[in-house]
Amino acid sequence: MIYETIRYEARGGIHRLVLNRPDRMNAINEQLIRECREVMARVSSDPDSRVLLLTGEGRGFCAGADVSMMEATLERERSGETEWGSDEIRQKLRMRFQVLTRDLYRLPIPTVAVVKGAAVGGGMDLACACDIVIGSESARFMVAYTKRGLFQDLGGFWLVPRVIGYRKAIELVYTARFVESEEAESIGLLTRLVPESEIEQHVDELLAELASRPAIALRLGKLMMQRTQNMEMETAFEMGAIATTITETSDDFRESTTAFLEKREPNFRGR
């Protein structure tokens, strides 16, 4: 498959998805959304998938929504084709834009974002939809929406408070200021801050490590942590018992036990 707005490759269960519009700071348009969703559908349906890397080409991670889309919407409103606040706009956001963030967040495998340069607006939302976020010294984040009189339309209103907490999140919404790399690490936007010269090797080692782990246990761990956040304890613990039963009857668990007794590294196959 040939893509125009992204680059994609898969090898050994490791999927690499690169936003590839460097001349537009990897801004999000409808074609990029379609191509990213196509890749994520492929990743989700592949039983041998182990981990997904998301990053951006060039000097920035993602500048958010492409301004040209906003200009097109404004022009349609001026010409009378649509009206602000219409149900058409709501449906467009739900079915053609928010699905990108939702699909990324719901991917059943570990997801790793690598942020170099700016992650602004929807770009920040995409980073927050990933499980692990690695950044260099150039990484910087901005909610941005309120500067344009907009709402966090790709789901940041739900994601960002879960990553950094309500009070810091609402402060960033109100001020729309940049958060530089050191602060980003201190408040949890970055999982790890790595020197620019070391980031490629660091990420490669992390991806290889995650790909070597027992896939069933990682998938269930992610599913349970996402789905039980707002559950009461007894229901969550019951679901935990079911998940444990699945892992303890897997080939990976048997392999882990055998490898431990034989004093060797396990060879997990995701079965």
Phi, psi and omega in degrees: 000131179260125180249152181256332185248355180221164166241142183217136172212152179225134179205129177059033180083356179261120180254130180243119181242115183245120173293124193233062171230060188300331178291341177245022183053036178058034180298150186274123170235180186293327178292318177299319178298313180300316183291320177297317181294325177297317177297315183294326175296320178295317179298316182296325184273353182268112182295344180267002177295138181239320182200148177243131172259133174238126177209180182236148179279144174087211190269003178216157177285300179191129183271011181088204183293141178295127182301331181298329176292321178295319179297321179293319178297317179297319180295321178296321179294319180295325182278355179087006180289331179211171180231147176301138178083004182287159179296334178299317179295317179300313181295323178297316178297315184292315190264343184238347182238304182298336180298332179297309180295318180298314181298320179294314181297323184272000177307134187284352182252165175301141178237137182233121174262138174245115186250116169236125186085203190275138168239102191241139175057241179299333176294320175295322178298317180297318178299317181290341177281348180271159183283319182232137179234115178258134180224155174264182180298337181277352182296135176209147187234148174210133175296314167073326190306316186294338176296335181253011180071029184243170176256159182288082195285345178264010173104007181299330178302332179266321186283311189298315177299330179287338179272316188239359181094155188296312189294317178291321180298315183290329175297320179290327175295313183295317187269335183051039181267162175284139172253115182281171194301316183294316176295321179302320177292319185292331181261356175100002174293323173256131173286319180218139174252120187234137177305143183307321183290343184250355192292321182298313179296318180300315181293317179301318180294320179295315180298317179297321179296313180295322180294335181274350183282162178294114189297321182297315180296319179292317180296316180292323177300316179294313180303313183293319181292326178287314190277343184257005184304322184250015178274153171285160193301314186296319178295317179297318181294324177295318176296324177297323178294321177295315180298320179296322177299320179296314182292323184285348176254012182271157174295327180298321178295318178297318179296319179298316180295317180296316180297321178298315181292328180270003177056052177220169177283138179287153176245090184282141181240004179071033181233000000 
